């Protein structure tokens, strides 16, 4: 099965509960992190064209600004150059009224495309603002990159790597090798692990002002971003990184992986790849090279601060146990919850550790 077919099936599986009238689109948005507008568009396309409607299509008007001329583009460039801001949404809000006054009523997507094609204007602007970050633990960037080797998991896959950088010095704080498809909650769970790692190392709560997510297939919805900000005061935004050092590192990592795992026909174990990546990624930052084991997380007083970053579902306790993802979790600590419905929170990248909540209060953390 090629990647296009896999994409169509993946999108269909996401909207299938809505098509079967089992769930509302809003429920699917909350579970997957995919925006309501995107889910609505997929549903409409599927109803009109079947699976073919779920293909990833290039916009016909990409890189062509049909509702704005060169003078309008010059106005946008001039307006943005005067703003001490790198966030495109904020730039759009501050510019759109002036543009309307000059008879340029353009949409946010058009504004976004214009900035990304203004002779590198936006790229230079972002680099300029990020260069002003001098304090560590202030702004982090998460990037997702595929790596071009085959790894054996439940099936043979081409995995991806998540990397979290501190943008003050581009140090890698945390990474994850993923053999399952990621979603926004995978990335948020990964961020939770990174923040716990930092907090444990520094023996104090570490919360950045902002975290920028650079993932082609996973974007954070406004509703999820708002909930996280309300509970943690951390702003999480979608962002495409243009930092040359990050791009260079990603290129070199893929090259070195291909050199080390040179036999393209061979299938490698995940542990073999991780054994290569650990010293490679943490070469200059060995303090970050440790795993968040169960007891370390359970005893961490800062853990609950980041519970909002976990994915959530509900289960009913029976015989001091519950089933989750075809795994039976059984523990004596569940005896007092017999017959009760509990909320389970989990990191999709590590579904063997489950945070249990009862009546909106944290109850315990258990593992298989």
Buried (B, 14 or more C-beta within 10 A) or exposed (E): EEEEEEBBBEBBEBBBBBEEEEBEBEEBBBBBBBBBEBBBEBBEBBEEEEEEBBEEEEEEEEEEBEEBEEEBBEBBBEBBEEEEBBBBBEBBEBBBEEBEEEEBEBEEEBBBBBBBBBEEBBBEBBBEBBEEBEEBBEBBBBBBBEBEBBBBEEEEBEBBBBBBBBBBEEBBBBBBBBBBBBBBBBBBBBBBBBBBBBBBEEEEEBBBEBBBBBBEBBBBBEBBBEEBBEEBEBBBBBBBBBBEEBEEBBEEBBEEBEEBBEEEEEEBEBEBBBEBBBEBBBEEEEEBEEEBEBEBBBEBEBBEBBBBBBBBEEBEBEEBBBEBEEEEBEBEEBEEBEEBEBBBBBBBBBBBBBBBBBEEEBBBBBBE
